[in-house]
Amino acid sequence: MKGKAKEDKIISTINVIDKKTLGIADAIDKVDAMGQENEVKAAAYVIEEGKERKREEENKKDQLVSDLERANRWKIKDYKQKLVDIMAEVMTKRIELPKDWAWELESNRKGVVLRVRQPDGHLVAWGIAPCHVPDIDLSAAAELCERAETLFNEYEQKKADDIIRQETDAQKIRVD
């Protein structure tokens, strides 16, 4: 048995090495395709990459719906908390928070609330009352996160516009 176990371990190690080698080969192929002078080959790669990302997003959404359905079987509180957890993941991993801003999520008896505190102290809040249909509640939760992201982007754009305006004004003063 010792010989068989050792043989199995060697085979599994070889399989891991093969997978890593395949991963490196795939990465090299991707880089080659992206730098193609032939637009047809590059376009085919981009299309395939887009399809792969779409499949990954659909799988992620299916998993979230499944998690919500599981949470919906038990307590309402668990379902709302799962929505909060999903929203927190979106807010931390996918949305860039501007400096001096803060956000918090809360589950209360009425639903789920997303609060955003602006640098000047103003508080903006949005909320949803879950209907316990996971697809609908996920869409509503995503909408809240998108509203926060829009608020952040508008703030950053306004800040950039102010800087440009100040530079323009400074140049006008120098010319005068």
Beta strands, then each sheet from edge to edge (+ up, - down):
strand 1: 102-107
strand 2: 112-117
strand 3: 123-128
sheet 1: 1+ 2- 3+
end
